[in-house]
Amino acid sequence: MRDYRKYKIWELGHELTLYIYKISQNFPQEEMYGMTSQMRRAAYSIPSNIAEGCGRESEAEFRRFLVIAQGSASELEYFAILAHDLGYINDNIYTELDDRVNKIRRSLNNLIKKL
Protein backbone atom coordinates (compact mmCIF):
# COMPACT_ATOMS: atom_id res chain seq x y z
CA MET A 1 0.00 0.00 0.00
CA ARG A 2 1.27 3.45 -0.95
CA ASP A 3 1.28 6.51 1.30
CA TYR A 4 -0.64 9.16 -0.65
CA ARG A 5 0.89 11.96 1.45
CA LYS A 6 4.27 11.21 -0.13
CA TYR A 7 2.98 12.09 -3.60
CA LYS A 8 3.54 15.70 -4.68
CA ILE A 9 0.46 15.43 -6.91
CA TRP A 10 -1.72 14.69 -3.87
CA GLU A 11 -0.29 17.77 -2.12
CA LEU A 12 -1.00 19.92 -5.19
CA GLY A 13 -4.56 18.58 -5.29
CA HIS A 14 -5.09 19.32 -1.61
CA GLU A 15 -3.76 22.87 -2.01
CA LEU A 16 -6.02 23.37 -5.02
CA THR A 17 -9.01 22.17 -3.00
CA LEU A 18 -8.26 24.70 -0.25
CA TYR A 19 -7.93 27.42 -2.90
CA ILE A 20 -11.31 26.48 -4.43
CA TYR A 21 -13.00 26.63 -1.03
CA LYS A 22 -11.48 30.08 -0.47
CA ILE A 23 -12.48 31.61 -3.80
CA SER A 24 -15.92 30.03 -3.92
CA GLN A 25 -16.88 31.67 -0.61
CA ASN A 26 -17.50 34.81 -2.65
CA PHE A 27 -19.85 33.18 -5.16
CA PRO A 28 -23.48 34.31 -5.09
CA GLN A 29 -25.66 32.67 -2.44
CA GLU A 30 -27.94 31.20 -5.10
CA GLU A 31 -24.96 29.13 -6.34
CA MET A 32 -24.47 27.43 -2.94
CA TYR A 33 -26.14 24.22 -4.13
CA GLY A 34 -25.14 24.70 -7.75
CA MET A 35 -21.76 25.69 -9.02
CA THR A 36 -20.18 26.23 -5.59
CA SER A 37 -21.02 22.68 -4.55
CA GLN A 38 -20.03 21.15 -7.89
CA MET A 39 -16.75 23.03 -8.08
CA ARG A 40 -15.78 22.02 -4.56
CA ARG A 41 -16.73 18.41 -5.24
CA ALA A 42 -14.64 18.32 -8.42
CA ALA A 43 -11.70 19.84 -6.52
CA TYR A 44 -11.71 17.47 -3.56
CA SER A 45 -12.30 14.55 -5.87
CA ILE A 46 -8.76 14.99 -7.21
CA PRO A 47 -6.80 14.34 -3.99
CA SER A 48 -9.40 11.92 -2.62
CA ASN A 49 -9.13 9.70 -5.70
CA ILE A 50 -5.35 9.78 -5.47
CA ALA A 51 -5.61 8.75 -1.82
CA GLU A 52 -8.10 5.99 -2.58
CA GLY A 53 -5.95 4.69 -5.43
CA CYS A 54 -2.97 4.52 -3.09
CA GLY A 55 -4.99 2.28 -0.82
CA ARG A 56 -5.61 -0.26 -3.58
CA GLU A 57 -3.54 -3.37 -4.09
CA SER A 58 -2.58 -3.24 -7.75
CA GLU A 59 -0.99 -0.72 -10.06
CA ALA A 60 -3.94 -1.12 -12.43
CA GLU A 61 -6.34 -0.01 -9.70
CA PHE A 62 -4.05 2.86 -8.73
CA ARG A 63 -3.93 3.95 -12.38
CA ARG A 64 -7.73 3.77 -12.65
CA PHE A 65 -8.15 6.18 -9.72
CA LEU A 66 -5.56 8.53 -11.20
CA VAL A 67 -7.59 8.59 -14.42
CA ILE A 68 -10.70 9.43 -12.39
CA ALA A 69 -8.76 12.27 -10.71
CA GLN A 70 -7.77 13.49 -14.16
CA GLY A 71 -11.44 13.61 -15.15
CA SER A 72 -12.23 15.66 -12.06
CA ALA A 73 -9.45 18.08 -12.98
CA SER A 74 -10.98 18.50 -16.44
CA GLU A 75 -14.38 19.11 -14.85
CA LEU A 76 -12.85 21.73 -12.57
CA GLU A 77 -11.18 23.39 -15.54
CA TYR A 78 -14.61 23.88 -17.11
CA PHE A 79 -16.08 25.27 -13.88
CA ALA A 80 -13.25 27.81 -13.80
CA ILE A 81 -14.18 28.97 -17.30
CA LEU A 82 -17.84 29.18 -16.34
CA ALA A 83 -17.16 31.05 -13.09
CA HIS A 84 -14.99 33.52 -14.99
CA ASP A 85 -17.53 34.03 -17.77
CA LEU A 86 -20.30 34.60 -15.20
CA GLY A 87 -18.13 37.19 -13.44
CA TYR A 88 -17.75 35.19 -10.22
CA ILE A 89 -13.94 35.28 -10.46
CA ASN A 90 -11.72 37.95 -11.96
CA ASP A 91 -9.01 37.50 -14.59
CA ASN A 92 -6.20 37.11 -12.03
CA ILE A 93 -7.99 34.39 -10.07
CA TYR A 94 -8.99 32.63 -13.28
CA THR A 95 -5.39 32.62 -14.54
CA GLU A 96 -4.10 31.30 -11.21
CA LEU A 97 -6.77 28.62 -11.08
CA ASP A 98 -6.21 27.57 -14.69
CA ASP A 99 -2.45 27.31 -14.11
CA ARG A 100 -2.95 25.15 -11.01
CA VAL A 101 -5.43 22.84 -12.70
CA ASN A 102 -3.22 22.39 -15.75
CA LYS A 103 -0.19 21.65 -13.59
CA ILE A 104 -2.17 18.92 -11.84
CA ARG A 105 -3.42 17.50 -15.14
CA ARG A 106 0.14 17.35 -16.52
CA SER A 107 1.45 15.76 -13.31
CA LEU A 108 -1.33 13.17 -13.28
CA ASN A 109 -0.65 12.38 -16.93
CA ASN A 110 3.07 11.93 -16.22
CA LEU A 111 2.40 9.66 -13.24
CA ILE A 112 -0.06 7.55 -15.23
CA LYS A 113 2.52 7.12 -18.00
CA LYS A 114 5.14 5.95 -15.47
CA LEU A 115 2.90 3.17 -14.15
N, C-alpha and C positions, 0 to 999 in steps of 0.2 A: 504494500500500500504506500502511495506517495503522500508526502506532506505538502498540501496545496499552498501553505504559507511560504514555502521556499521558492515558489514560481513568481518571477517578476511580473508575468502577465496577470496573475491573480491580484497582485498588489495594485497594478494599474487599473484593473477592473474595479477594485474596491474604492480607490481614489476617485474614479469616474462616478461611481454610484453616490459617493458623498457630495461631489460637485453637482450632480443632477438634483439631489435633494435640496441643496442650497439654492440653486437658480430657480427651481420650480416652486419655491415658496412664494415667489412674486407673481405667479400665474393667476389669472382671474379666478375668483371663487367658483364660478360656474364650471370650471375645468377640473375641479377637485376629483370628480369621479370619471372624468374623461381623460384628456391628454396628460394631466399631472400623474394620475394613477398609472396609465399605460407607459409613460416615459420612465417612471421610477421602476416599474416592473421589468421593463426591457433592460434597464441599467443593472439592477441587482441580479438579473438572470445571468449576466456574463460571469461574475466571480462565483456565483453559486453553482453554475454548471461546471466550472473548472474544479471547484471543490468536490462536487459529487463525482466527477470523472476520476479524480485522484483516489477516491475511495473504492473504485471498482478494481476488479482483479486483473483484467487483461488490457493490453495496449489498445485493442480494437474498441473496447468499451470507453476507454479514456479518450480516444480519438473521436468517437461518436459524440461525447459530451462537449468536446472542443468545437465540433462542427455546430452543435446547438448554440453554444456561446457566440459563435461567429454570426449565426442568424440573428441573435438578439442584438448584436452590435449593428448589423445592417438595419434592423428595425429602429434602433435608437438614432441612427444616422438620418432616417426619414423624419422622425419626430423632431429632430433639431431643425431640419429644413422647414417643417410645418410651423414650429414655434417661432422661427425667425420671420417667415412670411406673414404670420398672423400678428406680428409685432410684440410677441411675448418676451423675446430676447433681442438684444441689440446686436449690431454687427460684430463687436468685439467678443461678446460671449459666444455668438455663433461660431466665429473663427476658432476660438479656443476649444469649444466643444467638438467641432468637426476635426480638428487636429488630434484631440485625444482619442476620439472614436477610431479614426483611421490608423493611429499608432497601434491600438489594440487589435484591429482587424489584421494589420500586417504581422504583428507578433503572433497572433493565433495561427495565421496561415503558415508562418515559418515553423512553429512548433508542430503543427499537423504534418508538414512535409518531413520533419525529422523522425516522426514515429514510424 
